[in-house]
Amino acid sequence: WMNTVIEPQERRDGDDEGLAPRTIETYRGVIERHLKPALGQHRLQKLTTIHLMEYYDEKQAELARTTLQQHQAIISHVLRDAKLVGLVSSNKAKDVPNKPRRKKGYRTIDPDSEAWTPEEVRTVLKAAQKMGPQQEAMYTFALETGMRKGELCGLRWKNLDLDSGLVRVVEQLRKAGPEPLYGPPKNGESRKLELSEAVVELLRKHKSFQAEVKMKNRLVYRDHDIVFCK
């Protein structure tokens, strides 16, 4: 029953593909490494809340609470879909008394403890400078704009106006590889950000260096117009 295709509980507005490809890969990895070995031997109609209770009791010693919350979400979605098509009469995942829950008042990030200090920022930028023009530009740009990782990896030169010092955040990288897949930002809304003169200068330096790399590797270079790329 764990071979059921993963589908999102809700689709994003205007997004016909549902879950991002990277998320689907993550979910399939959870299924193959954890759920199928532990629960896959049970027939769907014979799966009980006790089976799920035993699973969480066993896994809580080796996996973090947030990871088990992800497992619970996957199991619940699969059983919900099975109920929708009449394969089971109820979603057993909802009835598990010891299912992973977020603690009351739980925060994923504490800004005071997680944010870098000015000294840490200087250390990172100094190291990036030694790594090369792209790394120096990328880390400085990331710190100034606060853009998400997927947005940084999906940023294209056509969305950068270096003369005006503006960047348009209109897409993010959803799946890397020889044929990368792009999609809208996480919240589905594009935005414009202003760049400092210092960052613009670093981007110009990086763009010039990237042009040299493209020319040296012109027979094999696959140009996707990406600003920060391999």
TORPA-4810 file (N, C-alpha, C, O; in nm, 3 decimals):
<nodes>
NODE_1_0.081_-0.122_0.000_0.000_0.000_0.000_0.084_0.127_0.000_0.036_0.234_-0.036_W
NODE_2_0.213_0.114_0.041_0.299_0.231_0.043_0.347_0.270_-0.095_0.419_0.369_-0.109_M
NODE_3_0.308_0.194_-0.199_0.342_0.233_-0.335_0.246_0.338_-0.389_0.260_0.383_-0.503_N
NODE_4_0.148_0.378_-0.308_0.052_0.480_-0.350_0.125_0.607_-0.391_0.218_0.650_-0.324_T
NODE_5_0.083_0.665_-0.502_0.145_0.788_-0.549_0.116_0.902_-0.453_0.001_0.921_-0.413_V
NODE_6_0.219_0.978_-0.416_0.203_1.090_-0.325_0.136_1.206_-0.396_0.178_1.246_-0.505_I
NODE_7_0.033_1.259_-0.335_-0.034_1.378_-0.385_-0.051_1.476_-0.269_-0.066_1.433_-0.155_E
NODE_8_-0.049_1.606_-0.296_-0.065_1.705_-0.190_-0.208_1.712_-0.141_-0.302_1.681_-0.214_P
NODE_9_-0.223_1.752_-0.016_-0.357_1.767_0.039_-0.428_1.885_-0.026_-0.548_1.881_-0.051_Q
NODE_10_-0.350_1.988_-0.052_-0.406_2.104_-0.120_-0.307_2.150_-0.226_-0.186_2.146_-0.203_E
NODE_11_-0.356_2.192_-0.339_-0.269_2.244_-0.443_-0.257_2.395_-0.429_-0.350_2.463_-0.387_R
NODE_12_-0.139_2.445_-0.464_-0.121_2.589_-0.460_-0.205_2.653_-0.569_-0.229_2.594_-0.675_R
NODE_13_-0.249_2.774_-0.543_-0.328_2.845_-0.642_-0.247_2.863_-0.769_-0.135_2.913_-0.764_D
NODE_14_-0.303_2.821_-0.882_-0.237_2.837_-1.010_-0.128_2.736_-1.036_-0.058_2.747_-1.137_G
NODE_15_-0.109_2.639_-0.950_-0.004_2.541_-0.966_-0.067_2.405_-0.990_-0.116_2.341_-0.897_D
NODE_16_-0.066_2.362_-1.115_-0.131_2.237_-1.152_-0.047_2.115_-1.118_-0.095_2.002_-1.126_D
NODE_17_0.081_2.137_-1.080_0.169_2.024_-1.058_0.167_1.979_-0.913_0.225_1.875_-0.881_E
NODE_18_0.101_2.053_-0.823_0.093_2.012_-0.685_0.226_2.028_-0.615_0.287_2.135_-0.621_G
NODE_19_0.272_1.922_-0.548_0.396_1.929_-0.474_0.515_1.955_-0.566_0.516_1.911_-0.681_L
NODE_20_0.613_2.026_-0.514_0.736_2.050_-0.590_0.809_1.918_-0.612_0.804_1.830_-0.525_A
NODE_21_0.877_1.901_-0.725_0.949_1.776_-0.753_1.046_1.737_-0.643_1.058_1.619_-0.609_P
NODE_22_1.115_1.835_-0.586_1.211_1.804_-0.480_1.139_1.749_-0.357_1.190_1.660_-0.289_R
NODE_23_1.019_1.802_-0.329_0.941_1.753_-0.215_0.895_1.611_-0.240_0.898_1.527_-0.150_T
NODE_24_0.853_1.583_-0.362_0.811_1.448_-0.398_0.927_1.349_-0.381_0.908_1.239_-0.330_I
NODE_25_1.046_1.390_-0.423_1.163_1.303_-0.408_1.191_1.277_-0.260_1.225_1.165_-0.221_E
NODE_26_1.176_1.381_-0.178_1.197_1.366_-0.033_1.096_1.268_0.025_1.132_1.179_0.102_T
NODE_27_0.970_1.283_-0.013_0.866_1.194_0.038_0.890_1.050_-0.006_0.871_0.957_0.072_Y
NODE_28_0.930_1.032_-0.130_0.956_0.895_-0.177_1.074_0.833_-0.103_1.076_0.713_-0.077_R
NODE_29_1.173_0.918_-0.069_1.285_0.868_0.009_1.242_0.821_0.147_1.289_0.719_0.196_G
NODE_30_1.151_0.896_0.210_1.097_0.856_0.341_1.023_0.723_0.328_1.037_0.635_0.413_V
NODE_31_0.946_0.710_0.223_0.870_0.587_0.203_0.962_0.467_0.184_0.940_0.362_0.245_I
NODE_32_1.064_0.482_0.101_1.154_0.370_0.071_1.241_0.332_0.190_1.264_0.214_0.216_E
NODE_33_1.291_0.433_0.265_1.386_0.405_0.373_1.319_0.370_0.505_1.374_0.294_0.585_R
NODE_34_1.199_0.423_0.529_1.137_0.406_0.660_1.001_0.336_0.656_0.981_0.234_0.722_H
NODE_35_0.907_0.391_0.579_0.770_0.345_0.588_0.749_0.205_0.529_0.684_0.121_0.591_L
NODE_36_0.804_0.181_0.412_0.784_0.049_0.351_0.849_-0.063_0.432_0.784_-0.166_0.454_K
NODE_37_0.974_-0.047_0.478_1.033_-0.155_0.558_0.956_-0.183_0.687_0.949_-0.298_0.730_P
NODE_38_0.898_-0.080_0.748_0.831_-0.099_0.876_0.683_-0.132_0.864_0.629_-0.204_0.947_A
NODE_39_0.617_-0.079_0.760_0.472_-0.093_0.751_0.423_-0.157_0.621_0.306_-0.193_0.608_L
NODE_40_0.512_-0.170_0.526_0.471_-0.217_0.394_0.419_-0.358_0.389_0.351_-0.395_0.293_G
NODE_41_0.449_-0.439_0.490_0.403_-0.578_0.488_0.256_-0.591_0.525_0.195_-0.696_0.501_Q
NODE_42_0.197_-0.486_0.582_0.057_-0.492_0.622_-0.034_-0.457_0.504_-0.010_-0.360_0.433_H
NODE_43_-0.137_-0.536_0.484_-0.236_-0.503_0.383_-0.308_-0.375_0.424_-0.331_-0.350_0.543_R
NODE_44_-0.342_-0.295_0.325_-0.403_-0.166_0.353_-0.523_-0.176_0.445_-0.536_-0.100_0.541_L
NODE_45_-0.612_-0.271_0.417_-0.735_-0.285_0.495_-0.708_-0.340_0.635_-0.794_-0.332_0.723_Q
NODE_46_-0.589_-0.397_0.656_-0.555_-0.457_0.785_-0.468_-0.366_0.870_-0.435_-0.400_0.984_K
NODE_47_-0.431_-0.250_0.817_-0.348_-0.157_0.894_-0.429_-0.101_1.010_-0.542_-0.056_0.992_L
NODE_48_-0.372_-0.103_1.129_-0.442_-0.058_1.249_-0.367_0.057_1.316_-0.252_0.085_1.284_T
NODE_49_-0.435_0.121_1.408_-0.370_0.227_1.484_-0.255_0.171_1.568_-0.158_0.242_1.595_T
NODE_50_-0.266_0.046_1.610_-0.158_-0.016_1.688_-0.030_-0.025_1.606_0.079_0.001_1.657_I
NODE_51_-0.044_-0.062_1.478_0.074_-0.068_1.391_0.142_0.069_1.385_0.265_0.077_1.391_H
NODE_52_0.064_0.174_1.374_0.121_0.309_1.365_0.178_0.353_1.499_0.281_0.420_1.504_L
NODE_53_0.112_0.315_1.609_0.165_0.348_1.742_0.301_0.283_1.762_0.394_0.347_1.810_M
NODE_54_0.312_0.157_1.724_0.440_0.085_1.739_0.548_0.150_1.651_0.664_0.159_1.690_E
NODE_55_0.508_0.195_1.533_0.604_0.259_1.443_0.661_0.386_1.506_0.782_0.406_1.507_Y
NODE_56_0.575_0.472_1.559_0.621_0.597_1.620_0.701_0.571_1.748_0.798_0.642_1.775_Y
NODE_57_0.662_0.471_1.826_0.738_0.437_1.947_0.880_0.394_1.911_0.975_0.428_1.981_D
NODE_58_0.892_0.319_1.802_1.023_0.270_1.760_1.109_0.381_1.702_1.230_0.387_1.728_E
NODE_59_1.048_0.468_1.623_1.123_0.569_1.549_1.160_0.692_1.632_1.254_0.764_1.597_K
NODE_60_1.089_0.717_1.740_1.114_0.840_1.814_1.252_0.842_1.880_1.301_0.948_1.918_Q
NODE_61_1.313_0.725_1.893_1.446_0.719_1.953_1.555_0.759_1.854_1.664_0.799_1.895_A
NODE_62_1.526_0.748_1.724_1.629_0.776_1.624_1.600_0.897_1.536_1.691_0.950_1.471_E
NODE_63_1.475_0.943_1.534_1.439_1.053_1.446_1.385_1.172_1.525_1.326_1.156_1.631_L
NODE_64_1.408_1.291_1.471_1.362_1.414_1.536_1.211_1.426_1.526_1.147_1.364_1.441_A
NODE_65_1.155_1.507_1.615_1.010_1.526_1.618_0.959_1.580_1.485_0.858_1.532_1.433_R
NODE_66_1.029_1.680_1.428_0.984_1.738_1.301_0.988_1.637_1.188_0.904_1.641_1.098_T
NODE_67_1.085_1.544_1.192_1.094_1.440_1.091_0.975_1.344_1.102_0.917_1.305_1.002_T
NODE_68_0.941_1.308_1.225_0.826_1.219_1.247_0.695_1.288_1.210_0.600_1.223_1.167_L
NODE_69_0.689_1.419_1.227_0.570_1.492_1.183_0.554_1.479_1.032_0.442_1.468_0.981_Q
NODE_70_0.666_1.480_0.962_0.662_1.460_0.816_0.612_1.320_0.782_0.532_1.304_0.690_Q
NODE_71_0.659_1.220_0.856_0.614_1.082_0.833_0.463_1.071_0.856_0.391_1.007_0.779_H
NODE_72_0.417_1.134_0.962_0.275_1.132_0.994_0.194_1.196_0.881_0.088_1.146_0.845_Q
NODE_73_0.244_1.306_0.827_0.173_1.374_0.718_0.163_1.286_0.596_0.058_1.280_0.532_A
NODE_74_0.271_1.216_0.562_0.271_1.128_0.445_0.171_1.014_0.464_0.090_0.987_0.376_I
NODE_75_0.178_0.948_0.580_0.087_0.836_0.607_-0.058_0.884_0.603_-0.144_0.818_0.544_I
NODE_76_-0.084_0.996_0.667_-0.220_1.048_0.673_-0.272_1.082_0.534_-0.389_1.056_0.504_S
NODE_77_-0.188_1.140_0.449_-0.231_1.176_0.313_-0.262_1.051_0.231_-0.360_1.047_0.156_H
NODE_78_-0.177_0.949_0.246_-0.200_0.825_0.172_-0.332_0.761_0.214_-0.411_0.719_0.129_V
NODE_79_-0.355_0.753_0.344_-0.479_0.692_0.395_-0.601_0.777_0.363_-0.710_0.725_0.341_L
NODE_80_-0.581_0.909_0.362_-0.692_0.996_0.324_-0.735_0.970_0.180_-0.854_0.962_0.149_R
NODE_81_-0.634_0.957_0.090_-0.666_0.930_-0.050_-0.731_0.793_-0.066_-0.823_0.775_-0.146_D
NODE_82_-0.682_0.696_0.013_-0.740_0.562_0.007_-0.887_0.565_0.051_-0.971_0.494_-0.004_A
NODE_83_-0.917_0.647_0.151_-1.055_0.660_0.197_-1.142_0.726_0.092_-1.258_0.689_0.074_K
NODE_84_-1.087_0.825_0.022_-1.163_0.897_-0.080_-1.207_0.805_-0.193_-1.315_0.825_-0.250_L
NODE_85_-1.124_0.705_-0.226_-1.159_0.615_-0.337_-1.223_0.486_-0.285_-1.247_0.394_-0.363_V
NODE_86_-1.253_0.478_-0.154_-1.326_0.366_-0.101_-1.246_0.243_-0.066_-1.302_0.135_-0.048_G
NODE_87_-1.113_0.257_-0.056_-1.030_0.141_-0.022_-1.030_0.112_0.128_-1.011_-0.002_0.169_L
NODE_88_-1.051_0.214_0.208_-1.062_0.196_0.353_-1.180_0.280_0.403_-1.223_0.374_0.337_V
NODE_89_-1.230_0.244_0.520_-1.347_0.315_0.574_-1.309_0.433_0.660_-1.391_0.522_0.684_S
NODE_90_-1.182_0.436_0.709_-1.140_0.546_0.794_-0.990_0.568_0.780_-0.916_0.480_0.736_S
NODE_91_-0.947_0.686_0.820_-0.806_0.721_0.818_-0.747_0.690_0.955_-0.762_0.768_1.049_N
NODE_92_-0.680_0.575_0.966_-0.626_0.531_1.094_-0.521_0.625_1.151_-0.499_0.629_1.272_K
NODE_93_-0.455_0.701_1.064_-0.350_0.791_1.112_-0.406_0.899_1.204_-0.336_0.949_1.291_A
NODE_94_-0.532_0.936_1.184_-0.593_1.039_1.267_-0.623_0.990_1.408_-0.639_1.071_1.499_K
NODE_95_-0.632_0.859_1.425_-0.672_0.802_1.553_-0.554_0.763_1.642_-0.575_0.716_1.754_D
NODE_96_-0.432_0.781_1.594_-0.315_0.740_1.671_-0.293_0.835_1.788_-0.272_0.954_1.765_V
NODE_97_-0.298_0.787_1.911_-0.285_0.877_2.027_-0.146_0.935_2.044_-0.131_1.046_2.097_P
NODE_98_-0.043_0.863_2.000_0.093_0.912_2.019_0.154_0.968_1.891_0.276_0.972_1.876_N
NODE_99_0.069_1.011_1.797_0.122_1.064_1.671_0.202_1.192_1.698_0.169_1.267_1.789_K
NODE_100_0.304_1.216_1.620_0.389_1.334_1.642_0.310_1.464_1.629_0.237_1.484_1.531_P
NODE_101_0.325_1.550_1.727_0.258_1.679_1.725_0.358_1.789_1.754_0.458_1.769_1.823_R
NODE_102_0.330_1.905_1.700_0.413_2.019_1.731_0.383_2.067_1.872_0.266_2.081_1.909_R
NODE_103_0.487_2.090_1.951_0.468_2.135_2.088_0.401_2.272_2.091_0.424_2.355_2.004_K
NODE_104_0.321_2.293_2.192_0.254_2.420_2.208_0.357_2.531_2.225_0.448_2.521_2.307_K
NODE_105_0.341_2.635_2.146_0.437_2.745_2.151_0.566_2.714_2.078_0.663_2.789_2.092_G
NODE_106_0.568_2.604_1.999_0.690_2.562_1.930_0.724_2.660_1.818_0.636_2.701_1.743_Y
NODE_107_0.851_2.698_1.807_0.897_2.784_1.699_1.009_2.714_1.626_1.101_2.660_1.689_R
NODE_108_1.003_2.714_1.494_1.106_2.646_1.416_1.239_2.720_1.421_1.345_2.659_1.414_T
NODE_109_1.233_2.853_1.432_1.355_2.933_1.433_1.345_3.040_1.541_1.244_3.110_1.552_I
NODE_110_1.448_3.051_1.618_1.459_3.158_1.717_1.554_3.263_1.658_1.675_3.239_1.653_D
NODE_111_1.504_3.377_1.614_1.589_3.477_1.549_1.708_3.518_1.633_1.817_3.540_1.580_P
NODE_112_1.689_3.528_1.763_1.799_3.574_1.848_1.914_3.474_1.854_2.030_3.512_1.863_D
NODE_113_1.880_3.345_1.849_1.985_3.244_1.862_2.035_3.194_1.727_2.148_3.145_1.718_S
NODE_114_1.953_3.204_1.622_1.990_3.149_1.492_2.057_3.250_1.399_2.135_3.211_1.312_E
NODE_115_2.028_3.378_1.416_2.083_3.478_1.325_2.234_3.491_1.343_2.285_3.480_1.455_A
NODE_116_2.305_3.515_1.233_2.449_3.537_1.240_2.480_3.670_1.305_2.405_3.767_1.293_W
NODE_117_2.590_3.675_1.375_2.640_3.800_1.429_2.716_3.874_1.319_2.755_3.812_1.219_T
NODE_118_2.738_4.005_1.335_2.817_4.078_1.235_2.955_4.015_1.211_3.004_4.013_1.098_P
NODE_119_3.015_3.965_1.316_3.146_3.902_1.301_3.137_3.774_1.218_3.224_3.747_1.135_E
NODE_120_3.032_3.697_1.240_3.013_3.575_1.160_2.989_3.608_1.014_3.037_3.539_0.925_E
NODE_121_2.914_3.714_0.989_2.889_3.757_0.851_3.021_3.795_0.784_3.046_3.755_0.670_V
NODE_122_3.103_3.871_0.852_3.232_3.912_0.796_3.321_3.791_0.768_3.392_3.788_0.667_R
NODE_123_3.316_3.692_0.855_3.396_3.571_0.836_3.352_3.495_0.711_3.435_3.451_0.632_T
NODE_124_3.220_3.482_0.694_3.165_3.411_0.577_3.202_3.484_0.448_3.246_3.422_0.351_V
NODE_125_3.183_3.616_0.447_3.212_3.693_0.325_3.361_3.692_0.292_3.399_3.692_0.175_L
NODE_126_3.444_3.692_0.394_3.588_3.686_0.370_3.627_3.552_0.308_3.710_3.546_0.217_K
NODE_127_3.565_3.445_0.357_3.591_3.313_0.300_3.538_3.304_0.157_3.604_3.247_0.070_A
NODE_128_3.420_3.361_0.133_3.361_3.358_-0.001_3.446_3.434_-0.101_3.458_3.395_-0.217_A
NODE_129_3.505_3.542_-0.057_3.590_3.624_-0.144_3.710_3.543_-0.194_3.752_3.558_-0.309_Q
NODE_130_3.762_3.458_-0.108_3.877_3.375_-0.147_3.838_3.264_-0.244_3.922_3.211_-0.317_K
NODE_131_3.709_3.227_-0.244_3.663_3.117_-0.328_3.644_3.157_-0.473_3.652_3.072_-0.562_M
NODE_132_3.619_3.284_-0.499_3.605_3.328_-0.637_3.494_3.430_-0.656_3.417_3.455_-0.563_G
NODE_133_3.485_3.491_-0.775_3.386_3.597_-0.802_3.242_3.553_-0.783_3.160_3.630_-0.731_P
NODE_134_3.208_3.429_-0.824_3.069_3.386_-0.810_3.031_3.369_-0.664_2.925_3.415_-0.622_Q
NODE_135_3.116_3.304_-0.586_3.086_3.282_-0.445_3.076_3.413_-0.369_2.988_3.431_-0.285_Q
NODE_136_3.168_3.505_-0.398_3.164_3.634_-0.329_3.036_3.709_-0.361_2.972_3.765_-0.273_E
NODE_137_2.998_3.708_-0.489_2.876_3.777_-0.530_2.752_3.708_-0.472_2.659_3.775_-0.427_A
NODE_138_2.752_3.576_-0.474_2.634_3.502_-0.431_2.605_3.521_-0.282_2.492_3.552_-0.245_M
NODE_139_2.706_3.505_-0.198_2.683_3.515_-0.054_2.653_3.659_-0.013_2.570_3.682_0.076_Y
NODE_140_2.719_3.755_-0.076_2.689_3.893_-0.045_2.547_3.929_-0.090_2.473_3.996_-0.018_T
NODE_141_2.511_3.884_-0.209_2.377_3.906_-0.263_2.271_3.840_-0.174_2.167_3.900_-0.146_F
NODE_142_2.297_3.718_-0.130_2.202_3.645_-0.046_2.180_3.716_0.087_2.067_3.728_0.133_A
NODE_143_2.288_3.762_0.147_2.276_3.830_0.276_2.202_3.963_0.263_2.127_4.002_0.352_L
NODE_144_2.223_4.032_0.151_2.158_4.163_0.134_2.010_4.149_0.100_1.928_4.228_0.148_E
NODE_145_1.975_4.051_0.019_1.836_4.039_-0.027_1.749_3.950_0.060_1.627_3.969_0.066_T
NODE_146_1.810_3.853_0.129_1.731_3.759_0.209_1.650_3.663_0.124_1.554_3.604_0.173_G
NODE_147_1.687_3.647_-0.002_1.613_3.557_-0.090_1.631_3.411_-0.046_1.734_3.375_0.009_M
NODE_148_1.530_3.329_-0.071_1.535_3.188_-0.037_1.635_3.115_-0.126_1.672_3.164_-0.233_R
NODE_149_1.679_2.998_-0.080_1.778_2.920_-0.154_1.729_2.888_-0.296_1.803_2.904_-0.393_K
NODE_150_1.603_2.843_-0.307_1.550_2.809_-0.438_1.543_2.929_-0.530_1.564_2.917_-0.651_G
NODE_151_1.514_3.047_-0.473_1.509_3.170_-0.552_1.648_3.211_-0.599_1.664_3.257_-0.712_E
NODE_152_1.748_3.194_-0.514_1.885_3.225_-0.552_1.933_3.133_-0.664_1.996_3.177_-0.760_L
NODE_153_1.901_3.005_-0.651_1.945_2.907_-0.751_1.869_2.922_-0.883_1.918_2.880_-0.988_C
NODE_154_1.749_2.981_-0.878_1.669_2.998_-0.998_1.677_3.137_-1.058_1.606_3.167_-1.154_G
NODE_155_1.762_3.223_-1.002_1.772_3.360_-1.051_1.841_3.365_-1.187_1.947_3.305_-1.205_L
NODE_156_1.780_3.436_-1.282_1.838_3.449_-1.416_1.879_3.594_-1.441_1.826_3.688_-1.382_R
NODE_157_1.977_3.607_-1.530_2.029_3.740_-1.561_1.921_3.830_-1.619_1.924_3.952_-1.598_W
NODE_158_1.826_3.773_-1.690_1.720_3.856_-1.750_1.634_3.925_-1.645_1.565_4.022_-1.675_K
NODE_159_1.638_3.875_-1.522_1.559_3.935_-1.414_1.643_4.026_-1.325_1.597_4.071_-1.219_N
NODE_160_1.764_4.053_-1.369_1.852_4.147_-1.298_1.873_4.271_-1.384_1.913_4.260_-1.500_L
NODE_161_1.847_4.387_-1.329_1.875_4.514_-1.398_1.988_4.582_-1.322_1.965_4.654_-1.225_D
NODE_162_2.110_4.558_-1.368_2.226_4.611_-1.298_2.237_4.762_-1.312_2.291_4.828_-1.224_L
NODE_163_2.187_4.818_-1.420_2.193_4.963_-1.439_2.104_5.034_-1.337_2.139_5.141_-1.286_D
NODE_164_1.988_4.974_-1.309_1.895_5.034_-1.213_1.914_4.980_-1.072_1.857_5.033_-0.977_S
NODE_165_1.994_4.874_-1.058_2.016_4.813_-0.926_1.892_4.746_-0.873_1.862_4.757_-0.754_G
NODE_166_1.818_4.673_-0.960_1.696_4.606_-0.921_1.700_4.459_-0.958_1.759_4.421_-1.059_L
NODE_167_1.636_4.376_-0.875_1.621_4.234_-0.906_1.473_4.200_-0.897_1.405_4.239_-0.802_V
NODE_168_1.424_4.127_-0.995_1.286_4.079_-0.996_1.285_3.933_-0.954_1.345_3.849_-1.021_R
NODE_169_1.219_3.903_-0.844_1.209_3.765_-0.796_1.078_3.708_-0.850_0.970_3.734_-0.796_V
NODE_170_1.088_3.631_-0.957_0.968_3.581_-1.025_0.960_3.430_-1.030_0.856_3.374_-1.065_V
NODE_171_1.070_3.361_-0.996_1.069_3.215_-1.002_1.175_3.159_-0.909_1.260_3.231_-0.856_E
NODE_172_1.168_3.028_-0.891_1.267_2.957_-0.812_1.300_2.825_-0.881_1.221_2.774_-0.960_Q
NODE_173_1.416_2.771_-0.849_1.454_2.640_-0.900_1.379_2.534_-0.822_1.390_2.527_-0.699_L
NODE_174_1.303_2.450_-0.891_1.225_2.346_-0.824_1.293_2.211_-0.835_1.274_2.125_-0.748_R
NODE_175_1.372_2.191_-0.940_1.444_2.064_-0.955_1.568_2.089_-1.037_1.561_2.138_-1.150_K
NODE_176_1.685_2.054_-0.979_1.811_2.072_-1.048_1.838_1.954_-1.141_1.771_1.851_-1.133_A
NODE_177_1.938_1.970_-1.228_1.975_1.862_-1.320_2.001_1.914_-1.459_1.997_2.035_-1.481_G
NODE_178_2.029_1.825_-1.554_2.057_1.867_-1.692_1.945_1.950_-1.753_1.970_2.041_-1.832_P
NODE_179_1.821_1.919_-1.715_1.706_1.997_-1.761_1.634_2.051_-1.638_1.535_1.992_-1.592_E
NODE_180_1.681_2.162_-1.583_1.624_2.217_-1.458_1.478_2.256_-1.475_1.434_2.294_-1.584_P
NODE_181_1.406_2.245_-1.365_1.264_2.280_-1.365_1.244_2.401_-1.274_1.292_2.404_-1.161_L
NODE_182_1.172_2.500_-1.325_1.148_2.622_-1.251_1.000_2.639_-1.221_0.915_2.582_-1.289_Y
NODE_183_0.971_2.717_-1.118_0.833_2.744_-1.080_0.826_2.878_-1.010_0.928_2.941_-0.987_G
NODE_184_0.706_2.922_-0.975_0.690_3.051_-0.907_0.750_3.048_-0.768_0.776_2.940_-0.714_P
NODE_185_0.774_3.165_-0.708_0.823_3.170_-0.569_0.729_3.094_-0.476_0.615_3.064_-0.512_P
NODE_186_0.778_3.064_-0.357_0.704_2.979_-0.264_0.565_3.032_-0.234_0.470_2.954_-0.227_K
NODE_187_0.551_3.162_-0.217_0.420_3.219_-0.188_0.341_3.252_-0.313_0.229_3.303_-0.304_N
NODE_188_0.399_3.225_-0.430_0.330_3.249_-0.556_0.331_3.392_-0.603_0.272_3.422_-0.707_G
NODE_189_0.397_3.482_-0.529_0.397_3.623_-0.564_0.538_3.670_-0.599_0.633_3.641_-0.527_E
NODE_190_0.549_3.743_-0.710_0.677_3.801_-0.748_0.699_3.931_-0.670_0.605_3.987_-0.613_S
NODE_191_0.824_3.977_-0.667_0.856_4.101_-0.595_0.983_4.161_-0.653_1.060_4.094_-0.722_R
NODE_192_1.002_4.289_-0.625_1.122_4.359_-0.668_1.205_4.400_-0.546_1.151_4.439_-0.442_K
NODE_193_1.336_4.390_-0.560_1.427_4.427_-0.452_1.534_4.521_-0.505_1.580_4.506_-0.618_L
NODE_194_1.574_4.616_-0.422_1.680_4.708_-0.459_1.815_4.653_-0.414_1.826_4.589_-0.310_E
NODE_195_1.916_4.679_-0.494_2.051_4.631_-0.464_2.144_4.750_-0.438_2.130_4.856_-0.500_L
NODE_196_2.238_4.730_-0.348_2.335_4.834_-0.320_2.437_4.841_-0.434_2.450_4.747_-0.513_S
NODE_197_2.508_4.952_-0.441_2.611_4.968_-0.544_2.721_4.863_-0.528_2.776_4.814_-0.627_E
NODE_198_2.751_4.829_-0.404_2.856_4.731_-0.379_2.818_4.594_-0.435_2.901_4.526_-0.495_A
NODE_199_2.693_4.553_-0.416_2.648_4.424_-0.466_2.641_4.426_-0.619_2.678_4.328_-0.684_V
NODE_200_2.595_4.537_-0.676_2.590_4.549_-0.822_2.730_4.534_-0.881_2.747_4.468_-0.984_V
NODE_201_2.829_4.594_-0.817_2.965_4.584_-0.866_3.016_4.440_-0.859_3.086_4.395_-0.950_E
NODE_202_2.982_4.369_-0.752_3.022_4.229_-0.741_2.953_4.144_-0.849_3.014_4.053_-0.904_L
NODE_203_2.828_4.175_-0.878_2.756_4.101_-0.982_2.816_4.127_-1.121_2.825_4.036_-1.203_L
NODE_204_2.857_4.248_-1.146_2.922_4.279_-1.274_3.053_4.201_-1.288_3.083_4.145_-1.394_R
NODE_205_3.129_4.198_-1.180_3.256_4.124_-1.180_3.231_3.976_-1.203_3.302_3.911_-1.280_K
NODE_206_3.131_3.923_-1.137_3.094_3.782_-1.152_3.046_3.752_-1.294_3.081_3.649_-1.351_H
NODE_207_2.965_3.842_-1.351_2.912_3.820_-1.486_3.025_3.816_-1.589_3.021_3.737_-1.683_K
NODE_208_3.123_3.902_-1.571_3.239_3.904_-1.661_3.318_3.774_-1.651_3.360_3.717_-1.751_S
NODE_209_3.337_3.728_-1.525_3.409_3.602_-1.504_3.331_3.485_-1.562_3.389_3.394_-1.622_F
NODE_210_3.198_3.486_-1.545_3.114_3.379_-1.598_3.122_3.374_-1.750_3.120_3.266_-1.809_Q
NODE_211_3.129_3.490_-1.814_3.141_3.495_-1.960_3.270_3.427_-2.007_3.271_3.360_-2.110_A
NODE_212_3.377_3.445_-1.931_3.503_3.379_-1.965_3.490_3.227_-1.952_3.541_3.153_-2.036_E
NODE_213_3.421_3.182_-1.847_3.400_3.038_-1.828_3.319_2.980_-1.944_3.350_2.873_-1.995_V
NODE_214_3.215_3.052_-1.984_3.131_3.007_-2.095_3.214_2.994_-2.223_3.201_2.896_-2.297_K
NODE_215_3.300_3.093_-2.249_3.380_3.091_-2.371_3.480_2.976_-2.370_3.498_2.909_-2.472_M
NODE_216_3.544_2.952_-2.256_3.642_2.844_-2.248_3.576_2.707_-2.263_3.639_2.612_-2.310_K
NODE_217_3.448_2.697_-2.223_3.377_2.569_-2.228_3.259_2.574_-2.325_3.158_2.507_-2.304_N
NODE_218_3.273_2.654_-2.431_3.160_2.681_-2.520_3.106_2.558_-2.592_2.991_2.558_-2.634_R
NODE_219_3.188_2.453_-2.606_3.141_2.333_-2.676_3.055_2.244_-2.587_2.979_2.161_-2.638_L
NODE_220_3.065_2.260_-2.455_2.989_2.174_-2.363_2.903_2.252_-2.265_2.819_2.193_-2.196_V
NODE_221_2.921_2.383_-2.257_2.849_2.464_-2.159_2.702_2.471_-2.195_2.665_2.501_-2.308_Y
NODE_222_2.617_2.442_-2.097_2.472_2.448_-2.117_2.421_2.574_-2.047_2.411_2.579_-1.925_R
NODE_223_2.389_2.673_-2.126_2.355_2.805_-2.072_2.205_2.816_-2.049_2.126_2.815_-2.144_D
NODE_224_2.166_2.827_-1.921_2.025_2.846_-1.885_2.002_2.988_-1.833_1.899_3.017_-1.773_H
NODE_225_2.100_3.077_-1.858_2.089_3.217_-1.817_2.088_3.231_-1.665_2.043_3.333_-1.612_D
NODE_226_2.138_3.131_-1.594_2.138_3.131_-1.448_2.252_3.220_-1.396_2.364_3.216_-1.447_I
NODE_227_2.222_3.298_-1.294_2.322_3.386_-1.235_2.424_3.307_-1.154_2.545_3.321_-1.174_V
NODE_228_2.375_3.224_-1.061_2.463_3.147_-0.976_2.450_2.999_-1.014_2.351_2.935_-0.980_F
NODE_229_2.549_2.947_-1.084_2.534_2.811_-1.138_2.663_2.732_-1.125_2.766_2.784_-1.082_C
NODE_230_2.653_2.604_-1.163_2.771_2.517_-1.160_2.857_2.547_-1.284_2.962_2.485_-1.303_K
</nodes>
